[in-house]
Amino acid sequence: MEIAQKIDLYAIFVKYGNLFIKSMPKTKNVFFLLLCGFFLGSPFCFGQIQGRLDSLEKNLINPYEPDEKIDAILFDVHTSFLTKQGNNLNQEISVSRGFTFGVLKDIRLIKHQISFAPGLLLTIENFKNNADFANLKKSGTFSIIPDSVNYKTNKQRIINLEIPLELRYRTKPNLTNRSFKIFPGFKFGYQLAAKQIIKTDISKSDKNIDDLTKFRYGPTMKIGYGNLLFSGFYCLTDLIENKESGVAGIGISFFIL
């Protein structure tokens, strides 16, 4: 190994030593490359080391400089429930789990800590309760399944295609894994499918639900730290057309990228 290369390595250790201490999770690859460069004297390793350390220095010295892609791929697990309903409706909110998956584009505004994020989401909602929506078109509202009917599962499954709009605030936008985040927003949705599913010990009924409101919209909120955020949604439109009924949901959002 040439003396000049060893001197370069020692200079790197001195210059970036305190950066390693501040950001240990991000320096595993750098340490590996340093060892390769020290023992093998590889010019490729030296180039990789310098590039990674320059990026690390930028992130730690100025954590408010934005990343190109952060909080872009969303996976959300939530529970949904019906609002504005009578006392005869018994909802199993704790097991009415649904899922949301989609992508959002982070667009930086004037201040680096604030951004705007439009996106496209696919949401699946499950409402477990004792309501029967099968005759909604004829009666104009759902009915309550009598206690004499023995069933294992009764739920309404609604699938929506949604366009979210979020105004995002991060304390450290370039260190997204160590940033406190508040994402208030608004989203618009279009219903792709709606079914009433009833399971008994011997049969399963799967029927389409008619006369639900096709378009919906309402405010959203996400708040948390790192890639894990608590989420909420309140629908401002009625679930059933021309009837006072609504939908709300709370959950946990994970950002994969």
Sequence and secondary structure as in RCSB ss.txt:
>XXXX:A:sequence
MEIAQKIDLYAIFVKYGNLFIKSMPKTKNVFFLLLCGFFLGSPFCFGQIQGRLDSLEKNLINPYEPDEKIDAILF
DVHTSFLTKQGNNLNQEISVSRGFTFGVLKDIRLIKHQISFAPGLLLTIENFKNNADFANLKKSGTFSIIPDSVN
YKTNKQRIINLEIPLELRYRTKPNLTNRSFKIFPGFKFGYQLAAKQIIKTDISKSDKNIDDLTKFRYGPTMKIGY
GNLLFSGFYCLTDLIENKESGVAGIGISFFIL
>XXXX:A:secstr
  HHHHHHHHHHHHHHHHHHHHTGGG HHHHHHHHHHHHH  HHHHHHHHHHHHHHHHHHH TTS  SS S EEE
EEEEEEEES  TT  B GGG EEEEEEEE  EE SSTTEEEEEEEEEEEEEEEBSEE TTHHHHSS EE  TTS 
 SEEEEEEEEEEEEEEEEEESSTT GGG EEEEEEEEEEEEEEEEEEEE SS EEEEE  SB SEEEEEEEEEEE
TTEEEEEEE  S SBTTS  EEEEEEEEEE  
